[in-house]
Amino acid sequence: QVQLVESGGGLVQAGGSLRLSCAASGSTASIGAMGWYRQAPGNERELVARYVIDGTIDYADAVRGRFRISRNNARNRWFLQMDSLKPEDTAVYYCNARSRWYNTWGQGTQVTVSA
């Protein structure tokens, strides 16, 4: 199992930037896929960006070209650089780690983009 802790959310004006961080602890070598999801009020949780097991990166169409996911060499920290933020990016952002044995979520961090 792994434990995840996010940081870096906050309030920003439209057009601004934020960088989210996720720190994983525990059996991090077992992580197969890692990434970021978000959930806005009244909406279902949705994919933002993720690394899949072969290292391929998936981005949601709504963020492609504005957001960038990255990770450290140890693969126990990953990041989401969010540029050109829009009010519709306002949501709670969750980091996620998956393996064949678990699907683990962080506690979430609020991102609010004002118009």
C-alpha positions as semicolon CSV with decimal commas, in nm:
position;residue;x (nm);y (nm);z (nm)
1;Q;0,000;0,000;0,000
2;V;0,097;0,364;-0,045
3;Q;-0,006;0,687;0,120
4;L;-0,040;1,010;-0,075
5;V;-0,022;1,373;0,036
6;E;-0,100;1,661;-0,200
7;S;0,010;2,020;-0,169
8;G;0,008;2,337;-0,375
9;G;-0,356;2,428;-0,426
10;G;-0,492;2,776;-0,374
11;L;-0,667;3,075;-0,524
12;V;-0,544;3,226;-0,848
13;Q;-0,679;3,464;-1,109
14;A;-0,767;3,343;-1,456
15;G;-0,455;3,318;-1,669
16;G;-0,237;3,242;-1,370
17;S;-0,042;2,932;-1,275
18;L;-0,023;2,683;-0,992
19;R;0,192;2,378;-0,930
20;L;0,057;2,080;-0,740
21;S;0,277;1,821;-0,573
22;C;0,200;1,467;-0,460
23;A;0,430;1,285;-0,220
24;A;0,395;0,908;-0,199
25;S;0,519;0,692;0,088
26;G;0,503;0,321;0,158
27;S;0,545;0,060;-0,114
28;T;0,610;0,313;-0,389
29;A;0,796;0,063;-0,607
30;S;0,464;-0,114;-0,661
31;I;0,293;0,186;-0,820
32;G;0,187;0,106;-1,174
33;A;0,009;0,424;-1,273
34;M;0,015;0,767;-1,111
35;G;-0,167;1,084;-1,188
36;W;-0,409;1,363;-1,112
37;Y;-0,786;1,378;-1,114
38;R;-1,029;1,654;-1,022
39;Q;-1,385;1,691;-0,904
40;A;-1,589;2,006;-0,934
41;P;-1,912;2,054;-0,732
42;G;-2,194;1,851;-0,882
43;N;-1,961;1,669;-1,119
44;E;-1,801;1,328;-1,120
45;R;-1,430;1,288;-1,058
46;E;-1,244;1,308;-1,387
47;L;-0,898;1,241;-1,520
48;V;-0,667;1,541;-1,556
49;A;-0,334;1,375;-1,639
50;R;-0,163;1,049;-1,562
51;Y;0,133;0,827;-1,634
52;V;0,030;0,477;-1,727
53;I;0,246;0,173;-1,657
54;D;0,457;0,198;-1,976
55;G;0,533;0,566;-1,909
56;T;0,281;0,701;-2,158
57;I;0,106;1,020;-2,049
58;D;-0,268;1,077;-2,088
59;Y;-0,414;1,427;-2,069
60;A;-0,777;1,529;-2,061
61;D;-0,869;1,726;-2,371
62;A;-0,972;2,021;-2,153
63;V;-0,619;2,065;-2,014
64;R;-0,393;1,948;-2,297
65;G;-0,142;2,218;-2,382
66;R;-0,199;2,407;-2,055
67;F;-0,115;2,148;-1,789
68;R;0,194;1,929;-1,763
69;I;0,250;1,626;-1,543
70;S;0,600;1,532;-1,432
71;R;0,763;1,306;-1,175
72;N;1,095;1,254;-1,004
73;N;1,335;0,973;-1,093
74;A;1,242;0,777;-0,782
75;R;0,877;0,787;-0,896
76;N;0,763;0,874;-0,545
77;R;0,673;1,235;-0,618
78;W;0,475;1,372;-0,906
79;F;0,365;1,717;-1,002
80;L;0,106;1,902;-1,204
81;Q;0,209;2,234;-1,354
82;M;-0,106;2,425;-1,440
83;D;-0,073;2,728;-1,665
84;S;-0,328;2,954;-1,831
85;L;-0,581;2,857;-1,567
86;K;-0,950;2,912;-1,636
87;P;-1,245;2,944;-1,396
88;E;-1,368;2,607;-1,521
89;D;-1,052;2,449;-1,379
90;T;-1,188;2,519;-1,030
91;A;-1,214;2,186;-0,848
92;V;-1,066;1,968;-0,578
93;Y;-0,760;1,801;-0,728
94;Y;-0,663;1,452;-0,615
95;C;-0,347;1,260;-0,676
96;N;-0,387;0,891;-0,745
97;A;-0,167;0,583;-0,740
98;R;-0,273;0,246;-0,876
99;S;-0,139;-0,103;-0,894
100;R;-0,292;-0,445;-0,942
101;W;-0,349;-0,448;-0,565
102;Y;-0,477;-0,102;-0,480
103;N;-0,624;0,225;-0,603
104;T;-0,521;0,497;-0,360
105;W;-0,627;0,863;-0,343
106;G;-0,481;1,161;-0,165
107;Q;-0,692;1,386;0,053
108;G;-0,743;1,643;-0,221
109;T;-0,637;2,005;-0,259
110;Q;-0,866;2,289;-0,358
111;V;-0,787;2,492;-0,670
112;T;-0,999;2,800;-0,723
113;V;-0,964;3,017;-1,032
114;S;-1,134;3,354;-1,024
115;A;-1,255;3,528;-1,336
